[in-house]
Amino acid sequence: MLNFSNNLIYILILVNVEYMHNDLLYNKFLYTFVFFIDE
């Protein structure tokens, strides 16, 4: 399950880099989401 979560985060990061690398608000959301899962 943890491995699946890590893969999902990796995909989200790829999407972020590919399509929204200039959107700081989205970056903040993504990092918060990753932090939330990590907790």
FENQUILIN-V764906 format. One record per residue. PSI is psi in whole degrees, -180 to 180 (none if undefined). NEAR is the number of other ideal C-beta (glycine too) atoms within 10 Angstrom. Layout:
BEGIN
psi=PSI near=NEAR
psi=PSI near=NEAR
END
This chain:
BEGIN
psi=-41 near=5
psi=-40 near=7
psi=-40 near=7
psi=-43 near=8
psi=-42 near=12
psi=-41 near=11
psi=-40 near=10
psi=-43 near=13
psi=-43 near=15
psi=-43 near=10
psi=-44 near=10
psi=-40 near=15
psi=-42 near=13
psi=-44 near=10
psi=-43 near=12
psi=-47 near=16
psi=-39 near=11
psi=-40 near=8
psi=-22 near=10
psi=31 near=14
psi=-18 near=10
psi=-2 near=7
psi=95 near=12
psi=-34 near=9
psi=-42 near=8
psi=-40 near=14
psi=-45 near=14
psi=-42 near=10
psi=-45 near=14
psi=-47 near=18
psi=-38 near=12
psi=-41 near=10
psi=-45 near=13
psi=-44 near=15
psi=-41 near=9
psi=-43 near=8
psi=-40 near=13
psi=-35 near=8
psi=none near=5
END
